[in-house]
């Protein structure tokens, strides 16, 4: 992949899938009586919001890699990033980042004004993160998780549906856990490659503390998903089908564990890398996606659940 394209980290665009989550859970409830034109319009709007966040996140990736180039050169994995490796000039990285941010705001404004302001809030949040919050232990990961919550809120605002507190909590704890996974991956890879000169910005040097943070955030991720599927809120939207979503909890737990295991081995924290290289992660996510589709979209599946399980 060309260096200028790698600077945008297109592999990480999958993280913006949280923008589309409200759409996935809106369709089963609203799809019973809406026309095809309305549904197409909603999907188009959601995709535009997704594109806006891809541009916004890539803008900060480019600038962040430029700001951190000197530190990245000391890390065995991060030293291959385009600016750190000298493949892209620092001024070019900053310019590309600014252009992406402007394009993100223009795209978001084409959706609606609320979407634009959420993207603005995300860019400002990332600005504070890069100016100093990324050097504060736990605050750095909480800031990252808050950015993902903004993605989910943006997706809901884009298609004009109420924002569920359950959605925000599930996204926050999941992405908080993944942020801790990234910290563990960085430490493991540096240790295995004897990169003693590299120091993590927020100083996650105590493995006992990091393991505790991983355990708590990973446990809350699974717990929040299960509580949501069994909540009156989910029952009101999906009826008996919500119980089917609860039955997918073991798959969530498997994926949470596999990411923890990858972190302990110093492997890449990238979701795409995990899907490509870890067959258990790939199979679990595929089964989860298939389960969600069957439970929410296949007619008559609720009746099957009611016959098989006491609801």
PyMOL commands that set and color helices and strands:
alter all, ss='L'
color gray80, all
select helices_A, chain A and resi 3-6+10-30+36-67+69-72+78-80+90-111+113-131+133-135+139-158+165-192+207-229+232-238+241-246+249-264+271-277+279-297+301-308
alter helices_A, ss='H'
color red, helices_A
deselect
rebuild
show_as cartoon
